[in-house]
Amino acid sequence: MKIIILGAGQVGASVAENLVSEANDITLIDTSAEQLEVLRDRLELRTVIGNAASPTVLREAGADDADLLIAVTQSDQTNLCACRVAKTLFNLPTRVARLRSSDFVDHPELLDDDNFAVDFSICPEQVVTDYIKRLVAFPEALQVMEFAGGVLSLICVRAFEGGPLVGHPLKALRYHMPNVEVRIAAIYRGDGEAIIPEGDTMILPGDEVFCLAASVHIRQVMREIRREDRPIRRIIIAGGGNIGLRLARAIEDDHNVKVIELDRRRADVLASQLHRALVLRGDSTDEKLLENEGIDEADMFLALTNDDEDNIMSASLAKRMGAHRTLALINRRSYVDLVQGGPIDIAISPAQTSIGSLLQHVRQGDVVAVHSLRRGAAEALEIIAHGTRKESKVVGRTIAEIALPKGATIGAIVRDEMRPDGKVARRLVVMPHHDTVVDSGDHVIVFCTHKKLVRQVEKLFQVGFGFL
């Protein structure tokens, strides 16, 4: 696929890195020659220096025959203008825009073909906010991802000594939870070795365990692998930027929230937009401030500033001073692996967290959702199966018959149960066994322990030319 990416910031660089590794033809546009040079030296891609919304620059980047435009500059206006130009002058087939302001998203008519011509819009800040919200709801988890509109969840937890299932084979799950369908999708051990689970596989303390289950059963599943954490009530947020404000607004009605913001003007903005949360002006790395605000009684400390070092320092300090659980937003992916699991319980890369929203528009076949796992090393895909046994390599076949590449597993199927009038009566979560048959229309959740397997899985789900 020929793809043009506008913007070489954190999001654009992360998208480029993911797509280049899958043998796409990538061209990256940015006004910073320095940033482009760094990425060109590290990745196999073309670069063009210039204004991303300029017709001349887009033509130089190959917009005449490109398949996809991904506009992820820091400017909403540039992204929108580029999509309009790409549609009007080059008839570029698919256009995706990053929009940080909710004004455009709240008025979808502005994005249609008669206006800015945006096929899909994404807001990375909102994606990260929603992700952190789920981690607040499930404080024991390292990752929480949803599929099929929230019917099914995939969680990652670290196994603790003393958990009911720790030290026992996975086949014991059916005895511990006889009325709950659950699937262990993968286990990562030690230095990141991926283990494809089987009945006799043992969960050991320290393992990162990925579990699939109906969302209503997730909490019960988590209790089997590690001790249940106390409910999150008192939360301190360091940083009142876009993500900090969005999160505080989303959780202030149900939690006791304090927001620490260094900039006086920004603190005034926060105070005017938050109703129940307490806004404090100060430095989140100030030991005295944290002590005065009861850091030792905080259930969760969230470091969400724009500075990686400040987030690492403040989250580490908060943990040392008694915060029960800490989370840090870290833009440099190399830092994420270094700090997670130490004083910082969870480290999040914003670009890696939001990358799935973009990848689902790039993946081939009817891919509904893509979740990046283990900082981009693995992926979970939600793919709709189409066709008949004649046109598809998946539909009408049992799980045992499907030629999945080694390292890829079908973890779950979400199936619509239809009413006589053709409307969906309910959505069923099926944990497939070797003799389960995949039907057309099924939402199939595929777990890939290595990202390199994704392309093979996509090809497997593509229907033949006879399917209309």
Steps between C-alpha positions, in 0.01 A plus 500: 500500500626850415455723806576868563542605863482868591689591816819347643413548867444220752181374334627530142831331583322216681262446207789502253699250704205261520412522131853491358559166671207359303652574160287805417626780277518794746563869435527733801444878478608754762642850522788384720794374293671383819212274610464357150873423482489308829206287379648451152821365654304257719219392268472414132276781376494810280483845653382835365568833674218753485150608594286186525193680357681637193385350167858521369639312799225235484566448129872461569414239764307298240138591580403431137510123554500463880252268671482663842568839660558514877504861620637508856674837529455705820262737316134403448474766230795358304361147524154607381635712216728217384206258484297746294789560258569125472137434410446795262828500307615138519183303576706311759277205607526499882578792729552480877542811717616553855270755669592621846203736537157350567335785305539321166415155637180638653393620154557197272336677206815712475703189422290365209608509135334836437708665770837384638476150343626304801414130482611421856596731785694404810584685821805334661450700819147360540618146421766527775246652741256214446783251545605651834137505611484123452820458703343705781199265489728191505803608706646147506542499120799607288283531187123494442364482144145462369360325193160476331371824649605410853341152512840328525813613686866406483697575815864463590588435864821410677464172690572527872612235745190374679252548214254206481626393155869586544707180509217294349437381141261704284257208473416567866315814384186299428487380862569843649240673281259232373242751378736747333644469148856631503800459272863564584621649171872519579753504781821705498775388734840630607663707227186502286487140381154430356334176610203362305277363778392136512309307763812397690664846487572635848460866600803612701542807724608800292343374176313753286175320425258609224143384570192520276152490650158660475533845656249415775735223623832685484522586868437140601770378259754746637444376856616153393841624388588764755372646822226758462612857544309745715248723316637825362348799680770765553687602184771762449566610141828676422456715189190680376564482127251356250515149643508610864196725453303241300568232761417722798172598336416136431564367851438794738138403574594152623841562660674744730728673246781752544683651201847654538589754230813719494384769256278764664291576189441135428404443864237774466362331188481167683322657798238652269432172316503254791211491745598260779873443450740714704760688292837571666768726351843355561778264397407130506862412588481718814525259793343746745198561274437129460530446874256783576246358253505155660695304243529212748121462488471520120365186335645605164749762384488583127794692351358648177716804421668550162846439651622138520762571765253688722251217470759237590630705794160596641354148467811344660491756781128445557554125528784546747282731709219246525271529194339160455524485119681724251471559127722713276444627147829459311552600138836330448426134446847398616422651840173306534669161520764632738269640767190279502492253785736698723371786713266579209227236473383592148682697231299607196625612160226733361596431138503123553169508687321691225666324204223239479246767403710573193603145417142378465467727194818358348453130567368299208174309525210607723703590808281666764755555776875476551665509841875532537634280780824494696615838368442402137660155502167316463152577370141394555269534200122493475417382148157433349489173308323522162399269217434129481725198533566523124623863504655516847782313671327555835118490463340157526816349647574378848774667702714190448466536120610866485865531399607763752872586504693382805467761773148609398195370684126556473412600854128572474208546264218751544188382315178690439179313583235637265127561555240400238482865383871494415615710796763388751339339805823462697873455456646170612859452614634162386829362629582271209627143521664296223159396360336847509390610150546863392187652342476790257453822698686375806731748672818295545759612757849396390799537733841532329795450735727665242405796284654340192213248496233764436536506121459122477186515716352776283554296183337200665178698560482656153224356281550380143399694190175304477363670811281809443 
